[in-house]
Amino acid sequence: MRPPGEQSRAGGVVLAYAFRPFFLLVPVAAVAAVLPLPVIWTGLVGAGTVGSAAWHAHEQVFGCLAAAMAGFALTAFPSWTGTPPVTGRRLAALVLVWLAGRIAFWLDGILPASLVALADLAFLPAVFGSALPALATATRRPVDLGLVMIGVLAANVWFHMTRLGAMPGTPDAAVVLGLDLMLVAIALALGRILPVTLGAALHETGQKGPPRLSPGRRHFAAATLVLFAIADTVAPRDPVTGWIALAAACAQLDRMVELHRGAALWRPQVLLFYLAQGFMAAGLAGLGAAGLGAPFDPTGLRHLLGMGAASLTVVTVMSVVSLRHTGRGFPLPRAVWIAPALIVAATVARVAVPEIAPEAMPMLGVVLPSALWAGGFLAWLAVFGPWLLAPRVDGKPG
């Protein structure tokens, strides 16, 4: 065992900035989100009160992705606005609120549904409450990302209200809205991250910088995703929604063109974002074609967006943020490729197996992708976890 003083210092390091505890928890949430699927699909246990698909999707979006979003936002807001970060006991309280929501959702069917809802819904309001006092005095406020986070909270409210019979709709529709809004959050976050990562890649490859990225492209990519989220909720199978999805796919492809900067594109901090954008464009294009009558499986296409685009973006953002905010400089370690490779393999298996070998779905379409996806996040944790548990290498606070 560590001496008490060393344990205290380790706890102090983890609570020194929001990215540390939440990025440590993201892999845990990723594993927990897929853990029940293999035993349910292989018939070892029942699906529970929520249903395996809705339970798993909820925990991926409102558990795993929400933790990543909170860790990123609470780390980025102080940098963007010049306000003090959330640290120490306030940060520990946020972590406990997140954990309470996850435990309550795992105990669904044992605890009353209303109590599960209250515990699960408490997290994002707690994040807002911890950040708003400082943001209220800031001259520059990230209103766009804040509005998207409110939308994600509203989607989670809708999820629980449908379960309680208090609102129309289905839990599945609420999770889809949550995922669609997470894609909007990704588009907005990339507007802040890509100039930094692309600038570093240009420097690494001896090219001139800083990079000039078009605000119009960034705004169009986000705006089309907002329109898609609205249309996908109001009329998910309507041809108009299909056309909007195709427009959103084209906007993401157009944004990818900005990363065509010679050798800089092949640096991991750029190429991984590029691959994630490719998955997003492919998923949106497929959903658009399905809305116009193509015989594509919407469930598989949603996995392109969730398992592929969102997960790849999350591991890349966590890698870049962990690098920079622990006092390290580019390049990223070579081992950064392990997690994306496993996530890509998981996504391809989940999307392809139902189409080419539906009889093998339990093992090759669920068990294998679940293991690969969870393994990808655990591989990320093995590489970057020691950084998150150690003080900054440059001796600065944070």
Secondary structure, DSSP 8 states (H G I E B T S, - for coil): ---HHHHHHHHHHHTTSTHHHHHHHHHHHHHHHHTHHHHHHTTSS--TTT-HHHHHHHIIIIIIIHHHHHHHHHHHHHHHH------HHHHHHHHHHHHHHHHHHHTBTTB-HHHHHHHHHTHHHHHHHHHHHHHTT-SS--HHHHHHHHHHHHHHHHHHHHHTTSSSS-HHHHHHHHHHHHHHHHHHHHHHHHHHHHHHHHHHTT--------HHHHHHHHHHHHHHHHHHHH-TT-HHHHHHHHHHHHHHHHHHHTT--GGGGGSHHHHHHHHHHHHHHHHHHHHHHHHTT----HHHHHHIIIIIIIHHHHHHHHHHHHHHHTT--SS--GGGGHHHHHHHHHHHHHHHHHHH-GGGIIIIIIIHHHHHHHHHHHHHHHHHHHHHHS--TT----
